[in-house]
Amino acid sequence: MSTAIVIVIIVVAVVIVLLVAWLLMRKRREHRRVEAEGIRDRAAEQEFEVAQREARAEETAARGRAAKAEGEAKAAQAEQLAQQAHVHRGEAADSRTELDKEWERADKVDPDSKSGGTQRGTDPERA
């Protein structure tokens, strides 16, 4: 065989190899495009579900903040009511003392009063 024929065969073989390599790379790129599109489709399907979960989490957090604020408001109201009750108890105790003094004064003024008996309006446990 002549050298020219060998060179032509080698050139044709190299061209065929290059063509096959180019076709394989093109096919691989197309396969990767299809694969990427599939991944994007699955991600798009999950997008709605993830958004729902995020919204649910934010709603739960908002309800938690509202409950905490409501609890703090109730605690402040309870503290205020406790202070009012303390003031009322003090006023009631003062009123009871004054009332007891009036009963005692009435008993001292009344000649028919029996001493040592339980006074009206007085708690038997306090007498």
C-alpha positions in Angstrom: 0.0 0.0 0.0 1.2 3.4 -0.8 1.8 6.0 1.8 -0.9 8.2 0.4 -3.5 5.5 0.9 -2.4 4.9 4.5 -2.5 8.6 5.2 -6.0 8.9 3.7 -7.2 5.9 5.8 -5.7 7.4 8.9 -7.3 10.8 8.2 -10.7 9.1 7.5 -10.4 7.1 10.7 -9.5 10.2 12.7 -12.4 12.1 11.1 -14.7 9.1 12.0 -13.4 9.0 15.6 -13.8 12.8 15.9 -17.3 12.6 14.5 -18.3 9.8 16.8 -16.8 11.7 19.8 -18.7 14.8 18.8 -22.0 12.8 18.5 -21.5 11.2 21.8 -20.8 14.6 23.5 -23.9 16.0 21.8 -26.0 13.1 23.0 -24.6 13.4 26.5 -25.4 17.1 26.6 -28.9 16.4 25.5 -29.3 13.7 28.1 -28.1 16.2 30.8 -30.6 18.8 29.6 -33.4 16.3 29.9 -32.2 15.3 33.3 -32.0 18.9 34.4 -35.5 19.6 33.1 -36.8 16.6 35.1 -35.1 17.9 38.3 -36.7 21.4 37.7 -40.1 19.8 37.2 -39.8 17.9 40.5 -38.6 21.0 42.2 -41.6 23.0 40.8 -44.0 20.3 42.1 -42.4 20.6 45.6 -42.5 24.4 45.6 -46.2 24.6 46.4 -45.9 22.1 49.3 -42.8 23.9 50.7 -44.6 27.2 50.5 -47.6 25.7 52.4 -45.3 24.4 55.1 -43.6 27.8 55.4 -47.0 29.5 55.6 -48.1 27.0 58.3 -45.0 27.6 60.3 -45.4 31.4 60.1 -49.1 31.1 61.1 -48.2 28.9 64.0 -45.5 31.3 65.1 -48.0 34.2 64.9 -50.5 32.3 67.0 -47.7 31.6 69.5 -46.8 35.3 69.6 -50.5 36.2 70.1 -51.0 33.7 72.8 -47.8 34.9 74.6 -49.1 38.5 74.4 -52.5 37.5 75.6 -50.9 35.6 78.5 -48.8 38.6 79.4 -51.9 40.8 79.3 -53.8 38.3 81.4 -50.9 38.2 83.9 -50.8 42.0 84.1 -54.6 42.0 84.6 -54.3 39.3 87.3 -51.6 41.4 89.1 -53.8 44.5 88.9 -56.8 42.5 90.3 -54.6 41.1 93.1 -53.5 44.6 94.0 -57.1 45.8 93.9 -58.2 42.9 96.1 -55.5 43.7 98.6 -56.7 47.3 98.7 -60.3 46.2 99.1 -59.4 43.7 101.9 -57.6 46.6 103.7 -60.6 48.8 103.3 -63.0 46.0 104.3 -60.9 45.3 107.4 -60.9 49.0 108.3 -64.7 49.1 107.8 -65.1 46.0 109.9 -63.1 47.6 112.7 -65.1 50.7 112.6 -68.4 48.7 112.5 -67.3 46.6 115.5 -66.5 49.8 117.4 -70.0 51.1 116.6 -71.5 47.9 117.9 -69.4 48.2 121.1 -70.4 51.8 121.5 -74.1 50.9 121.0 -73.7 48.2 123.7 -72.1 50.6 126.1 -74.9 53.2 125.5 -77.7 50.6 125.8 -78.6 49.9 129.4 -80.3 46.6 128.4 -77.2 45.3 126.6 -75.8 42.0 127.8 -72.0 42.1 127.9 -70.0 39.0 126.9 -72.4 38.0 124.2 -71.6 37.8 120.6 -72.2 41.1 118.9 -74.3 41.4 115.8 -72.4 41.5 112.5 -69.3 40.1 114.1 -67.7 36.9 112.9 -67.9 34.4 115.8 -64.3 33.3 115.0 -63.1 36.9 115.5 -64.9 37.6 118.8 
